[in-house]
Amino acid sequence: MPQPSLPHHRLLAWHLAAELVRLVNDIRISDAEDRREARRAAKSCARNVAEGAGRTSRADKARVYAIARGECGECVASVELAGATGACAAGDVARVTELGSRLSAMLYRLS
């Protein structure tokens, strides 16, 4: 099978964002609104990372990576809010927060 050839496949940020999508999808969040927002924001973050990788100008890349960073923060905040209301286990909140922090730092450097 040929290796992926799209620009985002070469970015560690893309792989972390995809991991965040999987993690948020796998954990239990009993509050429907927090669950929906966390999943939406995680996917939006990953999509923006892919979009930024495909942009050619430095300014355009920076703008899209900054949007991805904002979506990452929104994802983590949604899970943290679910944890604060008892709708998500503390261990799951910690896992999402750790991964989100790593990804956010990486996106900061890219933007």
Secondary structure, 3 states (H helix, E strand, C coil): CCCCCCHHHHCHHHHHHHHHHHHHHHCCCCCHHHHHHHHHHHHHHHHHHHHHHHCCCHHHHHHHHHHHHHHHHHHHHHHHHHHHCCCCCHHHHHHHHHHHHHHHHHHHHHC
